[in-house]
Amino acid sequence: MPNLMEKNWSSNTIKGNFLFAFLLLISTSVFGQSWTLQSEVILDGLDKLSYDRRGQIYLSDDKGNIYQYSPLGLEQVNFSPPRQGKLSILEAWHTQRIFTFYRDFQYYHLFDRFLVPTPDQRQTIPPAGFINIASLSADQQIWLVDDRDFSLKKYNPYSNEFSIVTPLNLMANLENYQFTFIREYQNRLFLVDKNSGILIFDNLGNYEQKIAAGGIDWIAFEKDEIQYLSDNTLILLHLYSLEKRSFILPVKSTKALLINQKGYLVKGNSLKIYSVK
């Protein structure tokens, strides 16, 4: 006959372990950083993550559908393209002109903040060779990397000409490049090379420096800090003082973003939204 005390202890232990696991899932504190799970978005084929200046979150799936969510993960609007294809770039920072680029189709789309295509929503770039990545500039031109002549270019869609061309083959340590993201921020251009780090140019396309951070494929910005993921740690690097802050993430993630004390972590088909203090 089993000992009644042992049976009760076993039952209480199971309940205690379950409660512990539940609390650990909801709130995780690492070195004084408290991550409290607030909500979760599940999206089949979740691929790209972006955000605008209002704090709205944008996701795309592997078919090119785009979804806009509130900061707490409530779906607001979405867009389904007539021609399905995986996005290479999704950039919502400009808010009123959301930019998407399709490498396979070699064109870009522009949308307003309600994900309604603008009149000039679909554009190709005829003078280019093969565009690897592209992004919208502050003056409504297009930054791009052309693989044909291995150059960084700025394209003016109104004159159909390149206003800036910077050869990249003169730069050292780019023999095994893998460009995955490009973004203009605070009058500087940031080009992500997954194999070596983040190349920084001024707004005229002149190379300035590199942040050594191999293995990253996406970056984000908040105020004066650049954000990137390294070994499941979110690094926040001040653009001017170079002061660095680190946030160890509560779950293994492929993309991470911290804005307005909210953490957005992508893991598989899930976007987990945390309150971070």
ZINOR-V173962 format. One record per residue. N is the residue number from 0. RES is the residue in three letters. PHI is phi as a letter, one per 20 degrees, with the letter a starting at -180 (none if undefined). OMEGA is omega in radians with two decimals (none if undefined). NEAR is the number of other ideal C-beta (glycine too) atoms within 12 Angstrom. Layout:
# ZINOR-V173962
N_RES_PHI_OMEGA_NEAR, N_RES_PHI_OMEGA_NEAR
This chain:
# ZINOR-V173962
0_MET_none_-3.07_5, 1_PRO_f_3.08_10, 2_ASN_f_-3.06_9, 3_LEU_f_3.14_10, 4_MET_f_3.11_10, 5_GLU_f_-3.14_12, 6_LYS_f_3.13_13, 7_ASN_f_3.13_13, 8_TRP_f_3.13_14, 9_SER_f_3.14_15, 10_SER_f_3.14_15, 11_ASN_f_3.12_14, 12_THR_f_3.12_14, 13_ILE_f_3.12_14, 14_LYS_f_-3.14_14, 15_GLY_f_3.12_14, 16_ASN_f_3.11_14, 17_PHE_f_3.13_14, 18_LEU_f_3.12_14, 19_PHE_f_-3.14_15, 20_ALA_f_3.14_13, 21_PHE_f_3.13_14, 22_LEU_f_3.11_15, 23_LEU_f_3.11_18, 24_LEU_f_-3.05_18, 25_ILE_f_-3.07_21, 26_SER_b_3.12_20, 27_THR_c_3.14_29, 28_SER_d_-3.14_18, 29_VAL_c_3.12_22, 30_PHE_l_3.08_13, 31_GLY_n_3.11_13, 32_GLN_e_-3.11_25, 33_SER_d_3.11_20, 34_TRP_d_-3.12_34, 35_THR_d_-3.11_23, 36_LEU_f_-3.13_29, 37_GLN_d_-3.13_24, 38_SER_a_-3.12_25, 39_GLU_b_3.07_25, 40_VAL_d_3.08_32, 41_ILE_d_-3.12_21, 42_LEU_c_3.12_29, 43_ASP_f_3.12_16, 44_GLY_m_-3.12_20, 45_LEU_g_-3.02_35, 46_ASP_c_-3.03_32, 47_LYS_d_3.11_39, 48_LEU_c_3.04_42, 49_SER_b_-3.10_44, 50_TYR_b_3.11_37, 51_ASP_d_-3.05_30, 52_ARG_f_3.08_20, 53_ARG_e_-3.11_21, 54_GLY_n_3.08_26, 55_GLN_f_-3.10_33, 56_ILE_d_3.14_41, 57_TYR_c_3.07_46, 58_LEU_c_2.99_40, 59_SER_c_3.06_43, 60_ASP_d_-3.05_29, 61_ASP_f_3.04_19, 62_LYS_d_3.12_24, 63_GLY_n_3.04_31, 64_ASN_f_-3.10_31, 65_ILE_c_-3.09_42, 66_TYR_c_3.07_37, 67_GLN_d_-3.13_34, 68_TYR_c_3.00_35, 69_SER_f_3.12_22, 70_PRO_g_3.12_28, 71_LEU_d_3.03_22, 72_GLY_n_3.08_28, 73_LEU_e_-3.12_17, 74_GLU_f_-3.10_22, 75_GLN_d_3.10_23, 76_VAL_b_3.07_21, 77_ASN_b_3.13_22, 78_PHE_c_3.06_33, 79_SER_d_-3.07_17, 80_PRO_f_3.07_25, 81_PRO_f_3.10_14, 82_ARG_d_-3.05_15, 83_GLN_f_3.11_19, 84_GLY_a_-3.09_24, 85_LYS_f_3.10_25, 86_LEU_f_3.00_41, 87_SER_e_3.13_35, 88_ILE_c_2.95_42, 89_LEU_c_-3.08_42, 90_GLU_c_-3.07_42, 91_ALA_d_-3.01_41, 92_TRP_g_-3.10_34, 93_HIS_f_3.01_29, 94_THR_m_-3.11_23, 95_GLN_e_3.12_20, 96_ARG_c_-3.13_34, 97_ILE_f_-2.98_41, 98_PHE_d_3.00_45, 99_THR_c_3.13_42, 100_PHE_c_3.12_41, 101_TYR_d_-3.13_31, 102_ARG_f_-3.09_25, 103_ASP_f_-3.12_17, 104_PHE_e_3.13_25, 105_GLN_l_2.98_25, 106_TYR_b_3.12_30, 107_TYR_c_3.08_38, 108_HIS_d_3.02_38, 109_LEU_c_-3.14_31, 110_PHE_c_2.99_36, 111_ASP_e_-3.03_23, 112_ARG_f_3.05_23, 113_PHE_d_-3.11_20, 114_LEU_m_3.00_35, 115_VAL_e_3.14_19, 116_PRO_g_3.10_23, 117_THR_f_-3.12_25, 118_PRO_g_3.13_12, 119_ASP_d_-2.94_20, 120_GLN_f_-3.12_22, 121_ARG_d_-3.08_22, 122_GLN_c_2.95_33, 123_THR_d_-3.14_21, 124_ILE_c_-2.99_32, 125_PRO_g_-3.06_14, 126_PRO_f_-3.04_22, 127_ALA_e_3.05_33, 128_GLY_e_3.03_19, 129_PHE_c_-3.08_19, 130_ILE_e_3.12_36, 131_ASN_e_3.10_35, 132_ILE_b_-3.12_41, 133_ALA_b_3.12_46, 134_SER_b_-3.12_44, 135_LEU_e_3.11_39, 136_SER_e_-3.12_34, 137_ALA_f_-3.14_20, 138_ASP_e_3.03_20, 139_GLN_m_2.96_23, 140_GLN_e_-3.04_31, 141_ILE_c_2.97_45, 142_TRP_e_-3.14_47, 143_LEU_b_2.99_49, 144_VAL_d_-3.12_45, 145_ASP_e_-3.11_31, 146_ASP_f_-3.08_23, 147_ARG_f_3.12_19, 148_ASP_d_3.10_22, 149_PHE_l_-3.09_22, 150_SER_b_2.99_31, 151_LEU_e_-3.08_47, 152_LYS_c_3.00_38, 153_LYS_d_-3.02_37, 154_TYR_d_3.09_36, 155_ASN_e_-3.09_22, 156_PRO_f_-3.11_32, 157_TYR_e_3.09_13, 158_SER_e_-3.11_11, 159_ASN_l_-3.13_16, 160_GLU_c_3.05_18, 161_PHE_e_3.13_26, 162_SER_e_3.13_25, 163_ILE_b_3.02_27, 164_VAL_c_3.14_26, 165_THR_c_3.10_30, 166_PRO_f_3.11_18, 167_LEU_e_-3.09_29, 168_ASN_f_3.10_18, 169_LEU_e_-3.11_13, 170_MET_e_-3.12_24, 171_ALA_f_3.03_12, 172_ASN_m_3.08_17, 173_LEU_c_-3.13_25, 174_GLU_f_-3.10_13, 175_ASN_d_-3.08_11, 176_TYR_f_3.01_27, 177_GLN_b_-3.11_22, 178_PHE_f_-3.06_38, 179_THR_c_-3.08_32, 180_PHE_b_3.09_41, 181_ILE_b_-3.08_39, 182_ARG_b_3.02_40, 183_GLU_e_-3.12_36, 184_TYR_b_3.12_34, 185_GLN_l_3.06_21, 186_ASN_m_3.05_17, 187_ARG_c_-3.12_30, 188_LEU_d_-3.08_40, 189_PHE_d_-3.09_43, 190_LEU_d_-3.06_43, 191_VAL_e_3.00_36, 192_ASP_d_-3.04_35, 193_LYS_g_-3.06_25, 194_ASN_e_-3.05_22, 195_SER_c_-3.12_25, 196_GLY_q_-3.03_32, 197_ILE_d_3.10_41, 198_LEU_e_-3.08_38, 199_ILE_d_3.11_34, 200_PHE_c_2.98_31, 201_ASP_e_-3.05_21, 202_ASN_f_3.01_24, 203_LEU_d_3.10_20, 204_GLY_n_3.13_31, 205_ASN_e_-3.11_20, 206_TYR_f_3.14_23, 207_GLU_d_-3.05_21, 208_GLN_a_3.11_19, 209_LYS_c_2.98_23, 210_ILE_e_-3.12_28, 211_ALA_f_-3.10_19, 212_ALA_a_-3.10_29, 213_GLY_f_3.08_22, 214_GLY_n_3.14_23, 215_ILE_e_3.12_35, 216_ASP_c_-3.10_30, 217_TRP_b_3.10_39, 218_ILE_c_3.08_43, 219_ALA_c_-3.12_37, 220_PHE_c_3.02_30, 221_GLU_b_-3.07_31, 222_LYS_l_-3.09_17, 223_ASP_d_-3.09_18, 224_GLU_c_2.99_28, 225_ILE_e_-3.10_37, 226_GLN_c_3.05_40, 227_TYR_b_-3.04_38, 228_LEU_e_3.12_37, 229_SER_b_3.11_28, 230_ASP_l_3.13_17, 231_ASN_m_3.01_21, 232_THR_d_3.09_26, 233_LEU_e_-3.14_40, 234_ILE_e_3.03_32, 235_LEU_d_-3.07_32, 236_LEU_d_3.13_30, 237_HIS_f_-3.02_19, 238_LEU_f_-3.04_26, 239_TYR_d_3.12_12, 240_SER_e_-3.08_11, 241_LEU_m_3.04_16, 242_GLU_f_-3.04_14, 243_LYS_d_3.01_20, 244_ARG_c_-3.10_23, 245_SER_c_3.09_24, 246_PHE_c_3.06_34, 247_ILE_f_-3.01_27, 248_LEU_e_-3.11_32, 249_PRO_f_3.09_30, 250_VAL_c_3.09_28, 251_LYS_f_-3.01_18, 252_SER_c_3.07_31, 253_THR_d_3.04_26, 254_LYS_b_-3.13_39, 255_ALA_b_-3.09_42, 256_LEU_b_3.12_42, 257_LEU_c_3.11_37, 258_ILE_b_3.09_30, 259_ASN_l_3.12_22, 260_GLN_m_3.02_20, 261_LYS_c_3.10_31, 262_GLY_d_3.14_41, 263_TYR_d_-3.06_48, 264_LEU_d_3.11_38, 265_VAL_d_3.06_35, 266_LYS_c_-3.09_27, 267_GLY_m_3.11_20, 268_ASN_e_-3.05_18, 269_SER_d_2.92_26, 270_LEU_d_-3.13_42, 271_LYS_e_-3.09_38, 272_ILE_d_-3.08_38, 273_TYR_d_2.86_40, 274_SER_e_-3.06_24, 275_VAL_d_3.13_34, 276_LYS_c_none_18
